[in-house]
Amino acid sequence: MARDMAGSGLFDWRCSWTLSLLLAYLCYLLLGAAIFQLLEKQAEAQSRNQFQMEKLRFLENYTCLDQYALERFVQVIMEAWEKGVNPAGNSTNPSNWDFSNSFFFAGTVVTTIGYGNLSPSTEAGQIFCIFYALFGIPLNVVFLNHLGTGLRSHLATMDTWGHQPRHYQVVQTLGLALFLTVGTFLLLILPPMVFSHVEGWSYGEGFYFAFITLSTIGFGDYVVGTDPDKHYISVYRSLAAVWIILGLAWLALMLPLGPMVLHQFMHLWPLNKDPSSKKGITPEADGLSHTTKLPIAI
């Protein structure tokens, strides 16, 4: 009877926790929808009105065209854009499916970013994309998990830091902090600067692109290497794809490592304040001293 009551209580607790999470999740979505509507709806209406005014001016300047012809031309432009063809410029624009761009597209498929500005238009390409993603996405997950597993096995050696001299612990902790700082600068801070310079964006736009990319949201409003008025090096988008893979791998490494470094700093700080702990000695009530170990939790 007691066991049944305990099991029933555990089930009720799990149901309550699940419902609470569901309610919080729903409220978060509703909050996001309300804020996005507040921030974006008016700007969208202004853009729509401006576009309609431009169409009217175009018809006024070219009286040989009627409304139907103009709408048909706009539809052709939209279809071209959906197929990845930039309506700006001319037929001499670089191909969206050269090797560099195709490599970039392959990277967005396996990482599930999917900007949406480019997709296969042939039936054979669509079928291949299905099977490519079917095997590529798990491969990407296995790769990132393997990096995380390797890091966790390496961090397991931090258990022995409490047995080492204080200066060894300080050097190891500062080394990890430097490793985090340099990697974060090279993969998360510097790339937005490069993208901003090459694409003509502000740093805020470059950082926005980097965050939306590495979080695999991939709206497609900012995509590197798509401006027809710019001349990019041939491997520009391939390098961007390599950065995406390295950036995702770095995040997989950094997320568990950051708390570990902070935790180690928390254990080292008392050593600087408490003179009696400099040699790992703590006084006992019987007047004797015993060596103590600094607990390091993983």
C-alpha positions as CSV (number, residue, x, y, z in Angstrom):
1,M,0.0,0.0,0.0
2,A,2.8,2.4,0.9
3,R,4.6,1.6,-2.3
4,D,1.5,2.2,-4.4
5,M,1.0,5.5,-2.7
6,A,4.6,6.5,-3.2
7,G,4.4,5.5,-6.9
8,S,1.1,7.5,-7.3
9,G,2.7,10.5,-5.7
10,L,5.7,10.3,-8.0
11,F,3.4,10.0,-11.0
12,D,1.4,13.0,-9.9
13,W,4.6,15.1,-9.4
14,R,5.8,14.2,-12.9
15,C,2.4,15.1,-14.4
16,S,2.4,18.4,-12.5
17,W,6.0,19.2,-13.7
18,T,5.1,18.3,-17.3
19,L,2.0,20.5,-17.2
20,S,4.0,23.4,-15.7
21,L,6.7,23.1,-18.4
22,L,4.0,22.9,-21.1
23,L,2.4,26.0,-19.7
24,A,5.7,27.9,-19.5
25,Y,6.5,26.8,-23.0
26,L,3.2,28.1,-24.3
27,C,3.5,31.3,-22.4
28,Y,7.0,31.9,-23.8
29,L,5.7,31.4,-27.4
30,L,2.8,33.7,-26.8
31,L,5.1,36.3,-25.3
32,G,7.5,36.1,-28.3
33,A,4.6,36.3,-30.7
34,A,3.3,39.5,-29.1
35,I,6.6,41.2,-29.0
36,F,7.5,40.3,-32.6
37,Q,4.1,41.5,-33.7
38,L,4.6,44.8,-31.8
39,L,8.1,45.3,-33.3
40,E,7.7,44.2,-36.9
41,K,4.1,44.6,-38.0
42,Q,4.2,48.4,-38.5
43,A,7.5,48.2,-40.4
44,E,6.0,45.5,-42.7
45,A,3.0,47.7,-43.4
46,Q,5.2,50.6,-44.3
47,S,7.3,48.4,-46.7
48,R,4.2,47.0,-48.3
49,N,2.7,50.5,-48.9
50,Q,6.0,51.7,-50.3
51,F,6.1,48.8,-52.7
52,Q,2.6,49.5,-53.9
53,M,3.5,53.2,-54.4
54,E,6.5,52.1,-56.5
55,K,4.3,50.0,-58.7
56,L,1.9,52.8,-59.3
57,R,4.8,55.2,-60.2
58,F,6.1,52.5,-62.6
59,L,2.8,52.3,-64.3
60,E,2.5,56.0,-64.6
61,N,5.9,56.3,-66.2
62,Y,5.3,53.3,-68.6
63,T,1.8,53.7,-69.7
64,C,2.2,51.0,-72.3
65,L,2.0,48.5,-69.4
66,D,-1.2,47.5,-67.7
67,Q,-1.7,46.3,-64.1
68,Y,-1.9,42.6,-65.2
69,A,1.4,42.8,-67.1
70,L,3.1,44.3,-64.1
71,E,1.8,41.8,-61.7
72,R,2.9,39.0,-64.0
73,F,6.4,40.5,-64.1
74,V,6.5,40.7,-60.3
75,Q,5.4,37.0,-60.2
76,V,8.3,36.1,-62.4
77,I,10.7,37.9,-60.2
78,M,9.3,36.2,-57.1
79,E,9.7,32.7,-58.8
80,A,13.2,33.5,-59.7
81,W,14.0,34.5,-56.2
82,E,12.5,31.4,-54.8
83,K,14.7,29.3,-57.1
84,G,17.8,31.1,-55.8
85,V,18.2,33.5,-58.8
86,N,18.9,37.1,-57.7
87,P,16.7,39.4,-59.9
88,A,19.3,42.2,-59.5
89,G,22.1,42.3,-62.0
90,N,22.2,40.2,-65.2
91,S,23.0,36.7,-66.5
92,T,26.7,37.2,-65.7
93,N,26.1,36.9,-62.0
94,P,28.1,34.0,-60.4
95,S,26.2,30.6,-60.3
96,N,24.5,29.7,-57.1
97,W,25.6,26.1,-57.7
98,D,29.3,26.3,-58.3
99,F,31.4,24.1,-56.0
100,S,31.9,26.8,-53.3
101,N,28.2,27.6,-53.1
102,S,27.3,23.9,-53.2
103,F,29.7,23.2,-50.4
104,F,28.1,26.0,-48.4
105,F,24.6,24.6,-49.1
106,A,25.7,21.1,-48.0
107,G,26.9,22.5,-44.7
108,T,23.6,24.3,-44.1
109,V,21.8,21.0,-44.8
110,V,23.7,18.7,-42.4
111,T,23.7,21.4,-39.6
112,T,19.9,22.0,-40.1
113,I,20.4,25.7,-40.5
114,G,18.5,25.9,-43.8
115,Y,18.6,29.6,-44.7
116,G,15.8,29.2,-47.2
117,N,17.4,31.4,-49.8
118,L,18.5,28.5,-51.9
119,S,17.1,25.0,-52.4
120,P,17.2,22.3,-55.1
121,S,14.8,23.0,-58.0
122,T,15.1,19.7,-59.9
123,E,13.4,16.5,-58.8
124,A,16.7,14.6,-58.8
125,G,18.3,17.3,-56.6
126,Q,15.3,17.2,-54.2
127,I,15.5,13.4,-53.8
128,F,19.2,13.5,-53.3
129,C,18.8,16.3,-50.7
130,I,16.4,14.0,-48.7
131,F,18.8,11.1,-48.5
132,Y,21.8,13.4,-48.0
133,A,20.1,15.0,-45.0
134,L,18.9,11.6,-43.8
135,F,22.5,10.5,-43.3
136,G,24.3,13.8,-42.9
137,I,22.3,15.2,-40.0
138,P,23.0,12.1,-37.8
139,L,26.6,12.2,-38.8
140,N,26.8,15.9,-37.8
141,V,25.2,15.0,-34.4
142,V,27.6,12.1,-33.8
143,F,30.6,14.3,-34.7
144,L,29.5,17.0,-32.2
145,N,28.7,14.5,-29.5
146,H,32.1,12.8,-30.0
147,L,33.8,16.2,-29.4
148,G,31.7,16.7,-26.3
149,T,32.5,13.2,-25.1
150,G,36.2,13.7,-25.7
151,L,36.1,16.9,-23.7
152,R,34.3,15.3,-20.8
153,S,36.9,12.5,-20.6
154,H,39.6,15.2,-20.7
155,L,37.9,17.2,-18.0
156,A,37.7,14.1,-15.8
157,T,41.4,14.7,-15.0
158,M,40.3,17.8,-13.1
159,D,39.4,15.5,-10.3
160,T,43.1,15.2,-9.6
161,W,43.7,19.0,-9.4
162,G,42.8,19.0,-5.7
163,H,45.9,16.8,-5.1
164,Q,48.2,19.2,-6.9
165,P,50.0,22.2,-5.5
166,R,48.2,25.5,-5.5
167,H,50.4,27.0,-8.3
168,Y,49.6,24.0,-10.5
169,Q,45.9,24.6,-10.0
170,V,46.2,28.3,-10.8
171,V,48.2,27.6,-14.0
172,Q,45.7,25.0,-15.2
173,T,42.7,27.2,-14.5
174,L,44.2,30.2,-16.2
175,G,45.2,28.0,-19.2
176,L,41.6,26.9,-19.6
177,A,40.3,30.4,-19.2
178,L,42.8,31.6,-21.9
179,F,41.8,28.7,-24.2
180,L,38.1,29.7,-23.8
181,T,38.9,33.4,-24.4
182,V,41.0,32.9,-27.5
183,G,38.7,30.3,-29.1
184,T,35.7,32.5,-28.4
185,F,37.4,35.5,-30.0
186,L,38.5,33.5,-33.1
187,L,35.2,31.8,-33.7
188,L,32.5,34.0,-32.3
189,I,33.9,37.6,-32.1
190,L,36.2,37.9,-35.1
191,P,34.0,36.3,-37.8
192,P,31.2,38.9,-37.5
193,M,33.9,41.6,-38.0
194,V,35.0,39.9,-41.2
195,F,31.5,39.4,-42.5
196,S,30.6,43.0,-41.7
197,H,33.7,44.2,-43.6
198,V,33.1,42.0,-46.6
199,E,29.3,42.3,-46.9
200,G,29.1,46.0,-45.9
201,W,27.0,45.2,-42.8
202,S,27.3,46.9,-39.4
203,Y,28.9,44.8,-36.7
204,G,25.5,44.4,-35.1
205,E,24.2,42.8,-38.3
206,G,27.3,40.6,-38.6
207,F,26.9,39.4,-35.0
208,Y,23.2,38.9,-35.6
209,F,24.0,36.7,-38.7
210,A,26.6,34.8,-36.7
211,F,24.2,34.1,-33.8
212,I,21.3,33.1,-36.0
213,T,23.6,30.8,-38.0
214,L,25.3,29.1,-35.1
215,S,22.1,28.7,-33.2
216,T,20.8,26.9,-36.4
217,I,17.8,29.2,-36.6
218,G,18.8,30.4,-40.1
219,F,16.2,32.9,-41.1
220,G,17.8,33.7,-44.4
221,D,17.5,37.5,-44.1
222,Y,21.3,37.8,-43.9
223,V,23.4,35.3,-45.9
224,V,27.0,35.7,-46.9
225,G,28.1,35.8,-50.5
226,T,24.8,36.7,-52.1
227,D,25.3,40.4,-53.1
228,P,25.5,40.5,-56.9
229,D,27.3,43.9,-56.8
230,K,30.3,42.4,-54.8
231,H,33.1,40.3,-56.1
232,Y,33.8,37.5,-53.6
233,I,36.8,35.2,-53.7
234,S,36.0,31.8,-55.0
235,V,36.3,30.0,-51.7
236,Y,34.5,32.6,-49.6
237,R,31.4,30.6,-49.0
238,S,33.3,27.4,-48.5
239,L,35.3,29.1,-45.8
240,A,32.0,30.3,-44.3
241,A,30.8,26.7,-44.3
242,V,34.0,25.5,-42.5
243,W,33.4,28.3,-39.9
244,I,29.9,27.1,-39.3
245,I,31.1,23.6,-38.6
246,L,34.0,24.8,-36.3
247,G,31.6,27.3,-34.6
248,L,29.1,24.6,-33.8
249,A,31.9,22.3,-32.6
250,W,33.3,25.1,-30.4
251,L,29.9,25.7,-28.8
252,A,29.7,22.0,-28.1
253,L,33.1,22.2,-26.3
254,M,32.5,25.6,-24.6
255,L,29.1,25.0,-23.0
256,P,30.4,22.3,-20.5
257,L,33.9,23.9,-20.2
258,G,32.8,27.4,-19.2
259,P,31.0,26.3,-15.9
260,M,34.0,24.1,-15.1
261,V,36.4,27.0,-15.2
262,L,34.1,29.2,-13.1
263,H,33.8,26.3,-10.6
264,Q,37.5,26.0,-10.4
265,F,37.9,29.7,-9.8
266,M,35.4,29.5,-7.0
267,H,37.6,26.9,-5.3
268,L,40.8,28.8,-5.9
269,W,39.5,32.1,-4.5
270,P,39.4,31.0,-0.9
271,L,43.0,29.8,-1.2
272,N,44.0,33.5,-1.7
273,K,42.0,34.6,1.3
274,D,42.6,31.9,3.9
275,P,46.3,31.7,4.9
276,S,45.8,28.4,6.7
277,S,44.7,26.7,3.4
278,K,47.8,27.7,1.4
279,K,49.4,24.4,2.1
280,G,46.2,22.5,2.1
281,I,46.1,22.3,5.9
282,T,43.1,22.8,8.2
283,P,43.2,22.9,11.9
284,E,41.3,20.3,13.9
285,A,39.7,20.4,17.3
286,D,42.3,18.0,18.7
287,G,45.1,20.3,17.8
288,L,46.4,18.1,15.0
289,S,46.4,19.0,11.4
290,H,45.2,16.9,8.5
291,T,45.7,17.4,4.8
292,T,42.5,18.2,3.0
293,K,41.5,17.7,-0.6
294,L,39.8,20.4,-2.7
295,P,36.6,18.9,-4.1
296,I,36.3,19.3,-7.8
297,A,32.8,18.4,-9.1
298,I,32.3,17.6,-12.7
